[in-house]
Amino acid sequence: MQFMGSLYVGESISTKEHEIVKKVHNGKVVPNLYLIAFSDNAENMLDLIPEWEALQKGYPRDTLNVVGIANGKKEAIRVVQHIVEEALRETKSADVRTLLKQKWEGQACR
């Protein structure tokens, strides 16, 4: 599992970002945490994944590229909304995948 260097973070956990990422890397469950990641399905842009699910045995964590984290599903949806709005401003389209891949390539992952 890799995290984008400059994650999109939900408002309620913005001050705990580094602590939360460290816990996830160490395999600890963070209650109500959602990961916002590139979708493996080409028809989808992003997936909202409960963190506990990504920690389950057999989950394909090696290919999981996380672009954001949020506290709960509602906050995760708001973070995705922010990402889409940013894509619209910067690219004049809703091509979130391209925008995020360019950002991903331009920064170190954690």
N, C-alpha and C positions, 0 to 999 in steps of 0.2 A: 504494500500500500504506500503510495506516495501522495504527499500534500503539496499543492502549489505554494510557492514561496510567499506569495501575497494572497492569502485566502480571503474569500468573501465570508464575513462572519456576522451572525445574527446579533442584533443589538444587545440582547440580554446576556450574552457571553463574551462580548468583545474584550473585556478586561482579563478574561481567563483563557484566551486563545492558546497561548504557548503551553500552559499547564494541561489543557484538554488534549492538545495534539500529542504531548508526551505520554499521557495516560493511554491514549488509543494505540500509540506505537508499542507500549508495554503490555498490550492485551487486556487492559482494565476496562470494565464496562462503565460508561458515563451515562447515568440515567437520563432518558429523554433526548439524547443527542442524535441528530440526524446528520448524515454525510451527504453532501451534494457532489456528485461525481459524474464524469463523462459516462454516457451510456454505451454499453457494448452493442446495443441494438442501433443500427444505422438510421432507423426511422425516428428515434428519440434523440433529443439533444442531451438531456441530463437525467440522472436518476436520483431520487430521494431515498436514501437507504438508512433505516434505523441502525445505529452503530452496533447494537447487540447482534444484529443479523450478520453484519460484516465480520464479526469476531467468531462466528460459528465455524466449527470444523468443516472443511470441505468448501468453504466459500472462496471464490477465486480472488483472493486479496492481492496476489502478485500483479494483476492487471488493473487494479482499482486506482484511478487517478482522481483524487479529491480536490475540488476547486473551492468548496465552501463547507462550513459547519453551522449548525443552528440548534437552538434549544426547542425541540418540538416541531411537529409537522407544519403548523401554521407559520411559525417563524421561518422555517425552511422555504416555504412557498413565497414568503415576502423577500427572502434573499434571492431566490430565482427571479422574482419579478424585478428586483433591482438589477440583476445581471442582464435581463432582456432589455430593460430600459437603457442601460449603458450601451448595449450592442446597437440599439436603434440610434442612439445619439452619435456613436463613433463610426458606425458603418452604414448607416441609413438603411439597414435591413435587420431582420431578426435572426441573423446567422450567428447564433451564440457559439456554436462549436468552433467556427473559424476564429472569432475574436479570442476565445479562451485558449485555443491552441497556440495562437501567436503570443499571448501573454505567458503561457506555460513555457514555451521555448525561450522566452526572453528573461527567465529568472531561475534561480536555483530552487530545487525542490527540497522538501524536508522529509 
